[in-house]
Amino acid sequence: MAGSVEAHEMSMTDGVMRMRPMPEGIQLPPGGTVWLRPGGMHLMLVGPTRAFVPGERVPLTLRFERAGAVTVELEVATAGARAPAGEHHGD
Ligand SMILES: [Cu+2]
């Protein structure tokens, strides 16, 4: 459904929000939690083959260095949509 998926990171530099690719992947601290979300680290689907419709589900395979491949389903939402109920976004 997309040409590729890239890991990206957002950061604030001199008051400007910048996005940088993370070609080395995302580091998962042992026993820790990593959040993928707007304004932070995220996965970007590059070159989608068609428009995604809010509410549809998109399969995505995550490749872990040690745990192997895990396929998850992403629910398409409009930009600025709130996180699904029950999801905790603490800092
Ligand atoms: Cu991005």
PDB file of the backbone (N, CA, C, O) and the ligand in Angstrom, with CONECT records:
HET     CU  A 101       1
ATOM      1  N   MET A   1       0.811  -1.213   0.000  1.00  0.00           N
ATOM      2  CA  MET A   1       0.000   0.000   0.000  1.00  0.00           C
ATOM      3  C   MET A   1       0.844   1.262   0.000  1.00  0.00           C
ATOM      4  O   MET A   1       0.313   2.369  -0.089  1.00  0.00           O
ATOM      5  N   ALA A   2       2.158   1.099   0.099  1.00  0.00           N
ATOM      6  CA  ALA A   2       3.066   2.243   0.030  1.00  0.00           C
ATOM      7  C   ALA A   2       4.393   1.759  -0.531  1.00  0.00           C
ATOM      8  O   ALA A   2       4.718   0.574  -0.458  1.00  0.00           O
ATOM      9  N   GLY A   3       5.160   2.697  -1.097  1.00  0.00           N
ATOM     10  CA  GLY A   3       6.436   2.332  -1.666  1.00  0.00           C
ATOM     11  C   GLY A   3       7.412   1.865  -0.598  1.00  0.00           C
ATOM     12  O   GLY A   3       8.141   0.891  -0.787  1.00  0.00           O
ATOM     13  N   SER A   4       7.418   2.574   0.527  1.00  0.00           N
ATOM     14  CA  SER A   4       8.297   2.194   1.623  1.00  0.00           C
ATOM     15  C   SER A   4       7.767   2.800   2.914  1.00  0.00           C
ATOM     16  O   SER A   4       6.865   3.636   2.899  1.00  0.00           O
ATOM     17  N   VAL A   5       8.336   2.370   4.019  1.00  0.00           N
ATOM     18  CA  VAL A   5       8.008   2.935   5.326  1.00  0.00           C
ATOM     19  C   VAL A   5       9.312   3.388   5.954  1.00  0.00           C
ATOM     20  O   VAL A   5      10.273   2.622   6.020  1.00  0.00           O
ATOM     21  N   GLU A   6       9.349   4.629   6.416  1.00  0.00           N
ATOM     22  CA  GLU A   6      10.559   5.162   7.040  1.00  0.00           C
ATOM     23  C   GLU A   6      10.282   5.536   8.489  1.00  0.00           C
ATOM     24  O   GLU A   6       9.194   5.993   8.839  1.00  0.00           O
ATOM     25  N   ALA A   7      11.298   5.330   9.319  1.00  0.00           N
ATOM     26  CA  ALA A   7      11.220   5.799  10.704  1.00  0.00           C
ATOM     27  C   ALA A   7      11.721   7.246  10.722  1.00  0.00           C
ATOM     28  O   ALA A   7      12.794   7.543  10.197  1.00  0.00           O
ATOM     29  N   HIS A   8      10.951   8.127  11.319  1.00  0.00           N
ATOM     30  CA  HIS A   8      11.306   9.540  11.395  1.00  0.00           C
ATOM     31  C   HIS A   8      11.215  10.033  12.826  1.00  0.00           C
ATOM     32  O   HIS A   8      10.547   9.441  13.674  1.00  0.00           O
ATOM     33  N   GLU A   9      11.908  11.133  13.067  1.00  0.00           N
ATOM     34  CA  GLU A   9      11.903  11.748  14.388  1.00  0.00           C
ATOM     35  C   GLU A   9      11.684  13.248  14.212  1.00  0.00           C
ATOM     36  O   GLU A   9      12.303  13.871  13.349  1.00  0.00           O
ATOM     37  N   MET A  10      10.822  13.816  15.012  1.00  0.00           N
ATOM     38  CA  MET A  10      10.612  15.262  14.982  1.00  0.00           C
ATOM     39  C   MET A  10      11.391  15.874  16.137  1.00  0.00           C
ATOM     40  O   MET A  10      11.470  15.304  17.225  1.00  0.00           O
ATOM     41  N   SER A  11      11.963  17.043  15.880  1.00  0.00           N
ATOM     42  CA  SER A  11      12.626  17.742  16.975  1.00  0.00           C
ATOM     43  C   SER A  11      12.509  19.238  16.753  1.00  0.00           C
ATOM     44  O   SER A  11      12.368  19.701  15.621  1.00  0.00           O
ATOM     45  N   MET A  12      12.568  19.979  17.829  1.00  0.00           N
ATOM     46  CA  MET A  12      12.469  21.427  17.758  1.00  0.00           C
ATOM     47  C   MET A  12      13.880  22.006  17.750  1.00  0.00           C
ATOM     48  O   MET A  12      14.637  21.812  18.701  1.00  0.00           O
ATOM     49  N   THR A  13      14.237  22.720  16.675  1.00  0.00           N
ATOM     50  CA  THR A  13      15.557  23.345  16.574  1.00  0.00           C
ATOM     51  C   THR A  13      15.376  24.821  16.270  1.00  0.00           C
ATOM     52  O   THR A  13      14.811  25.182  15.237  1.00  0.00           O
ATOM     53  N   ASP A  14      15.853  25.677  17.166  1.00  0.00           N
ATOM     54  CA  ASP A  14      15.710  27.120  16.984  1.00  0.00           C
ATOM     55  C   ASP A  14      14.261  27.506  16.712  1.00  0.00           C
ATOM     56  O   ASP A  14      13.982  28.349  15.859  1.00  0.00           O
ATOM     57  N   GLY A  15      13.349  26.887  17.440  1.00  0.00           N
ATOM     58  CA  GLY A  15      11.948  27.234  17.299  1.00  0.00           C
ATOM     59  C   GLY A  15      11.286  26.686  16.054  1.00  0.00           C
ATOM     60  O   GLY A  15      10.129  26.994  15.768  1.00  0.00           O
ATOM     61  N   VAL A  16      12.028  25.864  15.307  1.00  0.00           N
ATOM     62  CA  VAL A  16      11.451  25.297  14.080  1.00  0.00           C
ATOM     63  C   VAL A  16      11.351  23.782  14.238  1.00  0.00           C
ATOM     64  O   VAL A  16      12.315  23.124  14.628  1.00  0.00           O
ATOM     65  N   MET A  17      10.187  23.244  13.933  1.00  0.00           N
ATOM     66  CA  MET A  17       9.988  21.806  14.009  1.00  0.00           C
ATOM     67  C   MET A  17      10.622  21.150  12.790  1.00  0.00           C
ATOM     68  O   MET A  17      10.303  21.483  11.649  1.00  0.00           O
ATOM     69  N   ARG A  18      11.518  20.220  13.051  1.00  0.00           N
ATOM     70  CA  ARG A  18      12.182  19.541  11.941  1.00  0.00           C
ATOM     71  C   ARG A  18      11.929  18.044  12.024  1.00  0.00           C
ATOM     72  O   ARG A  18      11.717  17.486  13.101  1.00  0.00           O
ATOM     73  N   MET A  19      11.956  17.404  10.847  1.00  0.00           N
ATOM     74  CA  MET A  19      11.766  15.964  10.778  1.00  0.00           C
ATOM     75  C   MET A  19      13.030  15.359  10.202  1.00  0.00           C
ATOM     76  O   MET A  19      13.538  15.815   9.178  1.00  0.00           O
ATOM     77  N   ARG A  20      13.531  14.341  10.859  1.00  0.00           N
ATOM     78  CA  ARG A  20      14.726  13.700  10.299  1.00  0.00           C
ATOM     79  C   ARG A  20      14.501  12.194  10.213  1.00  0.00           C
ATOM     80  O   ARG A  20      13.892  11.589  11.095  1.00  0.00           O
ATOM     81  N   PRO A  21      15.007  11.601   9.127  1.00  0.00           N
ATOM     82  CA  PRO A  21      14.909  10.147   8.976  1.00  0.00           C
ATOM     83  C   PRO A  21      15.797   9.447  10.000  1.00  0.00           C
ATOM     84  O   PRO A  21      16.820   9.994  10.413  1.00  0.00           O
ATOM     85  N   MET A  22      15.417   8.263  10.403  1.00  0.00           N
ATOM     86  CA  MET A  22      16.219   7.460  11.319  1.00  0.00           C
ATOM     87  C   MET A  22      16.565   6.159  10.588  1.00  0.00           C
ATOM     88  O   MET A  22      15.983   5.111  10.866  1.00  0.00           O
ATOM     89  N   PRO A  23      17.525   6.237   9.643  1.00  0.00           N
ATOM     90  CA  PRO A  23      17.829   5.048   8.825  1.00  0.00           C
ATOM     91  C   PRO A  23      18.348   3.878   9.648  1.00  0.00           C
ATOM     92  O   PRO A  23      18.293   2.727   9.213  1.00  0.00           O
ATOM     93  N   GLU A  24      18.851   4.180  10.838  1.00  0.00           N
ATOM     94  CA  GLU A  24      19.360   3.106  11.701  1.00  0.00           C
ATOM     95  C   GLU A  24      18.235   2.401  12.440  1.00  0.00           C
ATOM     96  O   GLU A  24      18.460   1.416  13.143  1.00  0.00           O
ATOM     97  N   GLY A  25      16.995   2.925  12.271  1.00  0.00           N
ATOM     98  CA  GLY A  25      15.851   2.327  12.967  1.00  0.00           C
ATOM     99  C   GLY A  25      15.631   2.971  14.312  1.00  0.00           C
ATOM    100  O   GLY A  25      16.318   3.924  14.680  1.00  0.00           O
ATOM    101  N   ILE A  26      14.679   2.451  15.035  1.00  0.00           N
ATOM    102  CA  ILE A  26      14.303   3.008  16.331  1.00  0.00           C
ATOM    103  C   ILE A  26      14.851   2.103  17.424  1.00  0.00           C
ATOM    104  O   ILE A  26      14.609   0.895  17.424  1.00  0.00           O
ATOM    105  N   GLN A  27      15.592   2.698  18.355  1.00  0.00           N
ATOM    106  CA  GLN A  27      16.157   1.932  19.462  1.00  0.00           C
ATOM    107  C   GLN A  27      15.083   1.686  20.521  1.00  0.00           C
ATOM    108  O   GLN A  27      14.408   2.618  20.959  1.00  0.00           O
ATOM    109  N   LEU A  28      14.931   0.433  20.927  1.00  0.00           N
ATOM    110  CA  LEU A  28      13.986   0.101  21.992  1.00  0.00           C
ATOM    111  C   LEU A  28      14.783  -0.213  23.246  1.00  0.00           C
ATOM    112  O   LEU A  28      15.515  -1.202  23.276  1.00  0.00           O
ATOM    113  N   PRO A  29      14.658   0.605  24.281  1.00  0.00           N
ATOM    114  CA  PRO A  29      15.395   0.314  25.517  1.00  0.00           C
ATOM    115  C   PRO A  29      14.838  -0.943  26.178  1.00  0.00           C
ATOM    116  O   PRO A  29      13.624  -1.148  26.182  1.00  0.00           O
ATOM    117  N   PRO A  30      15.713  -1.794  26.743  1.00  0.00           N
ATOM    118  CA  PRO A  30      15.233  -3.030  27.385  1.00  0.00           C
ATOM    119  C   PRO A  30      14.204  -2.702  28.457  1.00  0.00           C
ATOM    120  O   PRO A  30      14.474  -1.915  29.365  1.00  0.00           O
ATOM    121  N   GLY A  31      13.046  -3.293  28.353  1.00  0.00           N
ATOM    122  CA  GLY A  31      11.996  -3.081  29.352  1.00  0.00           C
ATOM    123  C   GLY A  31      11.349  -1.713  29.277  1.00  0.00           C
ATOM    124  O   GLY A  31      10.465  -1.407  30.077  1.00  0.00           O
ATOM    125  N   GLY A  32      11.767  -0.887  28.336  1.00  0.00           N
ATOM    126  CA  GLY A  32      11.244   0.470  28.252  1.00  0.00           C
ATOM    127  C   GLY A  32      10.113   0.586  27.251  1.00  0.00           C
ATOM    128  O   GLY A  32       9.709  -0.393  26.622  1.00  0.00           O
ATOM    129  N   THR A  33       9.615   1.795  27.119  1.00  0.00           N
ATOM    130  CA  THR A  33       8.504   2.068  26.219  1.00  0.00           C
ATOM    131  C   THR A  33       8.906   3.146  25.228  1.00  0.00           C
ATOM    132  O   THR A  33       9.506   4.153  25.605  1.00  0.00           O
ATOM    133  N   VAL A  34       8.581   2.941  23.987  1.00  0.00           N
ATOM    134  CA  VAL A  34       8.825   3.949  22.950  1.00  0.00           C
ATOM    135  C   VAL A  34       7.486   4.298  22.318  1.00  0.00           C
ATOM    136  O   VAL A  34       6.742   3.418  21.884  1.00  0.00           O
ATOM    137  N   TRP A  35       7.190   5.588  22.271  1.00  0.00           N
ATOM    138  CA  TRP A  35       5.920   6.031  21.679  1.00  0.00           C
ATOM    139  C   TRP A  35       6.145   6.534  20.266  1.00  0.00           C
ATOM    140  O   TRP A  35       7.068   7.304  20.002  1.00  0.00           O
ATOM    141  N   LEU A  36       5.283   6.086  19.360  1.00  0.00           N
ATOM    142  CA  LEU A  36       5.249   6.639  18.016  1.00  0.00           C
ATOM    143  C   LEU A  36       4.002   7.510  17.960  1.00  0.00           C
ATOM    144  O   LEU A  36       2.893   7.022  18.177  1.00  0.00           O
ATOM    145  N   ARG A  37       4.176   8.794  17.673  1.00  0.00           N
ATOM    146  CA  ARG A  37       3.025   9.697  17.700  1.00  0.00           C
ATOM    147  C   ARG A  37       3.363  10.995  16.990  1.00  0.00           C
ATOM    148  O   ARG A  37       4.530  11.311  16.757  1.00  0.00           O
ATOM    149  N   PRO A  38       2.308  11.752  16.646  1.00  0.00           N
ATOM    150  CA  PRO A  38       2.543  13.048  15.993  1.00  0.00           C
ATOM    151  C   PRO A  38       3.437  13.933  16.853  1.00  0.00           C
ATOM    152  O   PRO A  38       3.248  14.020  18.066  1.00  0.00           O
ATOM    153  N   GLY A  39       4.395  14.578  16.236  1.00  0.00           N
ATOM    154  CA  GLY A  39       5.286  15.478  16.956  1.00  0.00           C
ATOM    155  C   GLY A  39       6.481  14.771  17.566  1.00  0.00           C
ATOM    156  O   GLY A  39       7.347  15.415  18.159  1.00  0.00           O
ATOM    157  N   GLY A  40       6.538  13.455  17.429  1.00  0.00           N
ATOM    158  CA  GLY A  40       7.654  12.693  17.985  1.00  0.00           C
ATOM    159  C   GLY A  40       8.148  11.702  16.949  1.00  0.00           C
ATOM    160  O   GLY A  40       8.116  11.971  15.748  1.00  0.00           O
ATOM    161  N   MET A  41       8.598  10.566  17.421  1.00  0.00           N
ATOM    162  CA  MET A  41       9.010   9.532  16.474  1.00  0.00           C
ATOM    163  C   MET A  41       7.757   8.976  15.806  1.00  0.00           C
ATOM    164  O   MET A  41       6.711   8.827  16.438  1.00  0.00           O
ATOM    165  N   HIS A  42       7.884   8.679  14.545  1.00  0.00           N
ATOM    166  CA  HIS A  42       6.745   8.116  13.826  1.00  0.00           C
ATOM    167  C   HIS A  42       7.233   7.298  12.639  1.00  0.00           C
ATOM    168  O   HIS A  42       8.392   7.385  12.233  1.00  0.00           O
ATOM    169  N   LEU A  43       6.337   6.515  12.104  1.00  0.00           N
ATOM    170  CA  LEU A  43       6.613   5.788  10.874  1.00  0.00           C
ATOM    171  C   LEU A  43       5.895   6.529   9.762  1.00  0.00           C
ATOM    172  O   LEU A  43       4.710   6.840   9.877  1.00  0.00           O
ATOM    173  N   MET A  44       6.613   6.811   8.687  1.00  0.00           N
ATOM    174  CA  MET A  44       6.002   7.533   7.578  1.00  0.00           C
ATOM    175  C   MET A  44       5.894   6.621   6.364  1.00  0.00           C
ATOM    176  O   MET A  44       6.878   6.047   5.899  1.00  0.00           O
ATOM    177  N   LEU A  45       4.681   6.508   5.875  1.00  0.00           N
ATOM    178  CA  LEU A  45       4.460   5.724   4.656  1.00  0.00           C
ATOM    179  C   LEU A  45       4.781   6.614   3.470  1.00  0.00           C
ATOM    180  O   LEU A  45       4.117   7.623   3.233  1.00  0.00           O
ATOM    181  N   VAL A  46       5.809   6.225   2.730  1.00  0.00           N
ATOM    182  CA  VAL A  46       6.272   7.031   1.606  1.00  0.00           C
ATOM    183  C   VAL A  46       5.730   6.438   0.308  1.00  0.00           C
ATOM    184  O   VAL A  46       5.827   5.235   0.068  1.00  0.00           O
ATOM    185  N   GLY A  47       5.162   7.304  -0.515  1.00  0.00           N
ATOM    186  CA  GLY A  47       4.654   6.858  -1.808  1.00  0.00           C
ATOM    187  C   GLY A  47       3.457   5.941  -1.698  1.00  0.00           C
ATOM    188  O   GLY A  47       3.458   4.850  -2.267  1.00  0.00           O
ATOM    189  N   PRO A  48       2.415   6.375  -0.960  1.00  0.00           N
ATOM    190  CA  PRO A  48       1.217   5.520  -0.879  1.00  0.00           C
ATOM    191  C   PRO A  48       0.647   5.292  -2.276  1.00  0.00           C
ATOM    192  O   PRO A  48       0.661   6.189  -3.120  1.00  0.00           O
ATOM    193  N   THR A  49       0.155   4.100  -2.503  1.00  0.00           N
ATOM    194  CA  THR A  49      -0.323   3.749  -3.842  1.00  0.00           C
ATOM    195  C   THR A  49      -1.727   4.288  -4.109  1.00  0.00           C
ATOM    196  O   THR A  49      -2.183   4.311  -5.252  1.00  0.00           O
ATOM    197  N   ARG A  50      -2.413   4.725  -3.038  1.00  0.00           N
ATOM    198  CA  ARG A  50      -3.738   5.334  -3.203  1.00  0.00           C
ATOM    199  C   ARG A  50      -4.062   6.081  -1.907  1.00  0.00           C
ATOM    200  O   ARG A  50      -3.358   5.963  -0.904  1.00  0.00           O
ATOM    201  N   ALA A  51      -5.149   6.852  -1.964  1.00  0.00           N
ATOM    202  CA  ALA A  51      -5.553   7.579  -0.759  1.00  0.00           C
ATOM    203  C   ALA A  51      -6.127   6.601   0.261  1.00  0.00           C
ATOM    204  O   ALA A  51      -6.850   5.670  -0.093  1.00  0.00           O
ATOM    205  N   PHE A  52      -5.797   6.824   1.521  1.00  0.00           N
ATOM    206  CA  PHE A  52      -6.364   5.995   2.579  1.00  0.00           C
ATOM    207  C   PHE A  52      -7.659   6.636   3.067  1.00  0.00           C
ATOM    208  O   PHE A  52      -7.778   7.860   3.136  1.00  0.00           O
ATOM    209  N   VAL A  53      -8.605   5.800   3.395  1.00  0.00           N
ATOM    210  CA  VAL A  53      -9.923   6.278   3.821  1.00  0.00           C
ATOM    211  C   VAL A  53     -10.030   6.156   5.342  1.00  0.00           C
ATOM    212  O   VAL A  53      -9.760   5.090   5.896  1.00  0.00           O
ATOM    213  N   PRO A  54     -10.424   7.246   6.026  1.00  0.00           N
ATOM    214  CA  PRO A  54     -10.569   7.158   7.479  1.00  0.00           C
ATOM    215  C   PRO A  54     -11.444   5.968   7.869  1.00  0.00           C
ATOM    216  O   PRO A  54     -12.508   5.744   7.292  1.00  0.00           O
ATOM    217  N   GLY A  55     -10.978   5.220   8.848  1.00  0.00           N
ATOM    218  CA  GLY A  55     -11.728   4.061   9.315  1.00  0.00           C
ATOM    219  C   GLY A  55     -11.202   2.752   8.749  1.00  0.00           C
ATOM    220  O   GLY A  55     -11.415   1.691   9.335  1.00  0.00           O
ATOM    221  N   GLU A  56     -10.513   2.818   7.608  1.00  0.00           N
ATOM    222  CA  GLU A  56      -9.995   1.565   7.060  1.00  0.00           C
ATOM    223  C   GLU A  56      -8.761   1.140   7.846  1.00  0.00           C
ATOM    224  O   GLU A  56      -8.131   1.943   8.534  1.00  0.00           O
ATOM    225  N   ARG A  57      -8.436  -0.131   7.725  1.00  0.00           N
ATOM    226  CA  ARG A  57      -7.292  -0.668   8.461  1.00  0.00           C
ATOM    227  C   ARG A  57      -6.194  -1.053   7.487  1.00  0.00           C
ATOM    228  O   ARG A  57      -6.434  -1.666   6.447  1.00  0.00           O
ATOM    229  N   VAL A  58      -4.965  -0.666   7.865  1.00  0.00           N
ATOM    230  CA  VAL A  58      -3.816  -0.874   6.997  1.00  0.00           C
ATOM    231  C   VAL A  58      -2.841  -1.813   7.716  1.00  0.00           C
ATOM    232  O   VAL A  58      -2.390  -1.497   8.817  1.00  0.00           O
ATOM    233  N   PRO A  59      -2.512  -2.952   7.119  1.00  0.00           N
ATOM    234  CA  PRO A  59      -1.547  -3.846   7.746  1.00  0.00           C
ATOM    235  C   PRO A  59      -0.130  -3.287   7.608  1.00  0.00           C
ATOM    236  O   PRO A  59       0.231  -2.734   6.569  1.00  0.00           O
ATOM    237  N   LEU A  60       0.656  -3.437   8.655  1.00  0.00           N
ATOM    238  CA  LEU A  60       2.034  -2.956   8.629  1.00  0.00           C
ATOM    239  C   LEU A  60       2.899  -3.981   9.365  1.00  0.00           C
ATOM    240  O   LEU A  60       2.568  -4.413  10.469  1.00  0.00           O
ATOM    241  N   THR A  61       3.998  -4.355   8.741  1.00  0.00           N
ATOM    242  CA  THR A  61       4.884  -5.317   9.388  1.00  0.00           C
ATOM    243  C   THR A  61       6.085  -4.609   9.989  1.00  0.00           C
ATOM    244  O   THR A  61       6.845  -3.942   9.287  1.00  0.00           O
ATOM    245  N   LEU A  62       6.245  -4.760  11.285  1.00  0.00           N
ATOM    246  CA  LEU A  62       7.389  -4.191  12.000  1.00  0.00           C
ATOM    247  C   LEU A  62       8.467  -5.266  12.063  1.00  0.00           C
ATOM    248  O   LEU A  62       8.182  -6.429  12.349  1.00  0.00           O
ATOM    249  N   ARG A  63       9.700  -4.870  11.794  1.00  0.00           N
ATOM    250  CA  ARG A  63      10.790  -5.843  11.839  1.00  0.00           C
ATOM    251  C   ARG A  63      11.721  -5.512  13.008  1.00  0.00           C
ATOM    252  O   ARG A  63      12.398  -4.483  13.022  1.00  0.00           O
ATOM    253  N   PHE A  64      11.730  -6.407  13.971  1.00  0.00           N
ATOM    254  CA  PHE A  64      12.563  -6.222  15.156  1.00  0.00           C
ATOM    255  C   PHE A  64      13.868  -6.987  14.984  1.00  0.00           C
ATOM    256  O   PHE A  64      13.899  -8.078  14.414  1.00  0.00           O
ATOM    257  N   GLU A  65      14.934  -6.398  15.485  1.00  0.00           N
ATOM    258  CA  GLU A  65      16.240  -7.016  15.334  1.00  0.00           C
ATOM    259  C   GLU A  65      16.256  -8.422  15.920  1.00  0.00           C
ATOM    260  O   GLU A  65      16.806  -9.347  15.322  1.00  0.00           O
ATOM    261  N   ARG A  66      15.646  -8.577  17.099  1.00  0.00           N
ATOM    262  CA  ARG A  66      15.702  -9.881  17.767  1.00  0.00           C
ATOM    263  C   ARG A  66      14.378 -10.624  17.733  1.00  0.00           C
ATOM    264  O   ARG A  66      14.363 -11.853  17.664  1.00  0.00           O
ATOM    265  N   ALA A  67      13.276  -9.905  17.780  1.00  0.00           N
ATOM    266  CA  ALA A  67      11.960 -10.569  17.868  1.00  0.00           C
ATOM    267  C   ALA A  67      11.401 -10.935  16.503  1.00  0.00           C
ATOM    268  O   ALA A  67      10.378 -11.613  16.417  1.00  0.00           O
ATOM    269  N   GLY A  68      12.052 -10.499  15.441  1.00  0.00           N
ATOM    270  CA  GLY A  68      11.564 -10.848  14.117  1.00  0.00           C
ATOM    271  C   GLY A  68      10.441  -9.946  13.653  1.00  0.00           C
ATOM    272  O   GLY A  68      10.325  -8.804  14.098  1.00  0.00           O
ATOM    273  N   ALA A  69       9.614 -10.457  12.759  1.00  0.00           N
ATOM    274  CA  ALA A  69       8.560  -9.639  12.149  1.00  0.00           C
ATOM    275  C   ALA A  69       7.259  -9.771  12.916  1.00  0.00           C
ATOM    276  O   ALA A  69       6.852 -10.871  13.291  1.00  0.00           O
ATOM    277  N   VAL A  70       6.611  -8.639  13.145  1.00  0.00           N
ATOM    278  CA  VAL A  70       5.310  -8.609  13.805  1.00  0.00           C
ATOM    279  C   VAL A  70       4.405  -7.723  12.960  1.00  0.00           C
ATOM    280  O   VAL A  70       4.712  -6.555  12.718  1.00  0.00           O
ATOM    281  N   THR A  71       3.287  -8.289  12.514  1.00  0.00           N
ATOM    282  CA  THR A  71       2.365  -7.501  11.700  1.00  0.00           C
ATOM    283  C   THR A  71       1.274  -6.903  12.592  1.00  0.00           C
ATOM    284  O   THR A  71       0.644  -7.599  13.389  1.00  0.00           O
ATOM    285  N   VAL A  72       1.074  -5.616  12.436  1.00  0.00           N
ATOM    286  CA  VAL A  72       0.042  -4.913  13.197  1.00  0.00           C
ATOM    287  C   VAL A  72      -0.937  -4.297  12.194  1.00  0.00           C
ATOM    288  O   VAL A  72      -0.659  -4.226  10.997  1.00  0.00           O
ATOM    289  N   GLU A  73      -2.068  -3.861  12.699  1.00  0.00           N
ATOM    290  CA  GLU A  73      -3.042  -3.182  11.854  1.00  0.00           C
ATOM    291  C   GLU A  73      -3.191  -1.753  12.338  1.00  0.00           C
ATOM    292  O   GLU A  73      -3.432  -1.509  13.520  1.00  0.00           O
ATOM    293  N   LEU A  74      -3.046  -0.816  11.423  1.00  0.00           N
ATOM    294  CA  LEU A  74      -3.203   0.591  11.763  1.00  0.00           C
ATOM    295  C   LEU A  74      -4.581   1.039  11.308  1.00  0.00           C
ATOM    296  O   LEU A  74      -5.033   0.674  10.223  1.00  0.00           O
ATOM    297  N   GLU A  75      -5.248   1.834  12.141  1.00  0.00           N
ATOM    298  CA  GLU A  75      -6.541   2.367  11.730  1.00  0.00           C
ATOM    299  C   GLU A  75      -6.317   3.769  11.188  1.00  0.00           C
ATOM    300  O   GLU A  75      -5.703   4.609  11.846  1.00  0.00           O
ATOM    301  N   VAL A  76      -6.813   4.014   9.995  1.00  0.00           N
ATOM    302  CA  VAL A  76      -6.647   5.319   9.359  1.00  0.00           C
ATOM    303  C   VAL A  76      -7.561   6.328  10.039  1.00  0.00           C
ATOM    304  O   VAL A  76      -8.750   6.078  10.236  1.00  0.00           O
ATOM    305  N   ALA A  77      -6.981   7.483  10.397  1.00  0.00           N
ATOM    306  CA  ALA A  77      -7.762   8.558  11.018  1.00  0.00           C
ATOM    307  C   ALA A  77      -7.408   9.862  10.324  1.00  0.00           C
ATOM    308  O   ALA A  77      -6.386   9.953   9.644  1.00  0.00           O
ATOM    309  N   THR A  78      -8.237  10.852  10.492  1.00  0.00           N
ATOM    310  CA  THR A  78      -7.947  12.155   9.906  1.00  0.00           C
ATOM    311  C   THR A  78      -6.830  12.825  10.688  1.00  0.00           C
ATOM    312  O   THR A  78      -6.617  12.515  11.861  1.00  0.00           O
ATOM    313  N   ALA A  79      -6.118  13.739  10.046  1.00  0.00           N
ATOM    314  CA  ALA A  79      -5.034  14.450  10.715  1.00  0.00           C
ATOM    315  C   ALA A  79      -5.583  15.175  11.934  1.00  0.00           C
ATOM    316  O   ALA A  79      -6.634  15.814  11.877  1.00  0.00           O
ATOM    317  N   GLY A  80      -4.849  15.064  13.042  1.00  0.00           N
ATOM    318  CA  GLY A  80      -5.277  15.743  14.257  1.00  0.00           C
ATOM    319  C   GLY A  80      -6.283  14.953  15.068  1.00  0.00           C
ATOM    320  O   GLY A  80      -6.757  15.421  16.103  1.00  0.00           O
ATOM    321  N   ALA A  81      -6.612  13.752  14.603  1.00  0.00           N
ATOM    322  CA  ALA A  81      -7.557  12.921  15.350  1.00  0.00           C
ATOM    323  C   ALA A  81      -6.955  12.523  16.686  1.00  0.00           C
ATOM    324  O   ALA A  81      -5.737  12.409  16.822  1.00  0.00           O
ATOM    325  N   ARG A  82      -7.809  12.313  17.661  1.00  0.00           N
ATOM    326  CA  ARG A  82      -7.329  11.893  18.969  1.00  0.00           C
ATOM    327  C   ARG A  82      -6.971  10.414  18.934  1.00  0.00           C
ATOM    328  O   ARG A  82      -7.428   9.661  18.074  1.00  0.00           O
ATOM    329  N   ALA A  83      -6.153  10.027  19.878  1.00  0.00           N
ATOM    330  CA  ALA A  83      -5.766   8.614  19.968  1.00  0.00           C
ATOM    331  C   ALA A  83      -7.002   7.791  20.298  1.00  0.00           C
ATOM    332  O   ALA A  83      -7.937   8.288  20.926  1.00  0.00           O
ATOM    333  N   PRO A  84      -7.004   6.537  19.875  1.00  0.00           N
ATOM    334  CA  PRO A  84      -8.132   5.665  20.209  1.00  0.00           C
ATOM    335  C   PRO A  84      -8.368   5.609  21.708  1.00  0.00           C
ATOM    336  O   PRO A  84      -7.428   5.716  22.496  1.00  0.00           O
ATOM    337  N   ALA A  85      -9.616   5.442  22.097  1.00  0.00           N
ATOM    338  CA  ALA A  85      -9.960   5.378  23.524  1.00  0.00           C
ATOM    339  C   ALA A  85      -9.164   4.268  24.201  1.00  0.00           C
ATOM    340  O   ALA A  85      -8.950   3.200  23.628  1.00  0.00           O
ATOM    341  N   GLY A  86      -8.741   4.531  25.401  1.00  0.00           N
ATOM    342  CA  GLY A  86      -8.042   3.506  26.156  1.00  0.00           C
ATOM    343  C   GLY A  86      -6.542   3.548  25.950  1.00  0.00           C
ATOM    344  O   GLY A  86      -5.800   2.851  26.641  1.00  0.00           O
ATOM    345  N   GLU A  87      -6.092   4.353  25.013  1.00  0.00           N
ATOM    346  CA  GLU A  87      -4.656   4.449  24.784  1.00  0.00           C
ATOM    347  C   GLU A  87      -4.098   5.555  25.658  1.00  0.00           C
ATOM    348  O   GLU A  87      -4.634   6.663  25.697  1.00  0.00           O
ATOM    349  N   HIS A  88      -3.031   5.248  26.350  1.00  0.00           N
ATOM    350  CA  HIS A  88      -2.466   6.215  27.283  1.00  0.00           C
ATOM    351  C   HIS A  88      -1.273   6.909  26.653  1.00  0.00           C
ATOM    352  O   HIS A  88      -0.351   6.253  26.167  1.00  0.00           O
ATOM    353  N   HIS A  89      -1.287   8.220  26.660  1.00  0.00           N
ATOM    354  CA  HIS A  89      -0.185   8.973  26.076  1.00  0.00           C
ATOM    355  C   HIS A  89       0.510   9.805  27.145  1.00  0.00           C
ATOM    356  O   HIS A  89       0.491  11.034  27.086  1.00  0.00           O
ATOM    357  N   GLY A  90       1.106   9.158  28.097  1.00  0.00           N
ATOM    358  CA  GLY A  90       1.820   9.889  29.146  1.00  0.00           C
ATOM    359  C   GLY A  90       3.211  10.239  28.703  1.00  0.00           C
ATOM    360  O   GLY A  90       3.764   9.579  27.824  1.00  0.00           O
ATOM    361  N   ASP A  91       3.794  11.264  29.291  1.00  0.00           N
ATOM    362  CA  ASP A  91       5.167  11.632  28.968  1.00  0.00           C
ATOM    363  C   ASP A  91       6.086  11.268  30.105  1.00  0.00           C
ATOM    364  O   ASP A  91       7.292  11.501  30.022  1.00  0.00           O
TER     365      ASP A  91
HETATM  366 CU    CU A 101       7.934  11.743   8.871  1.00  0.00          CU2+
END
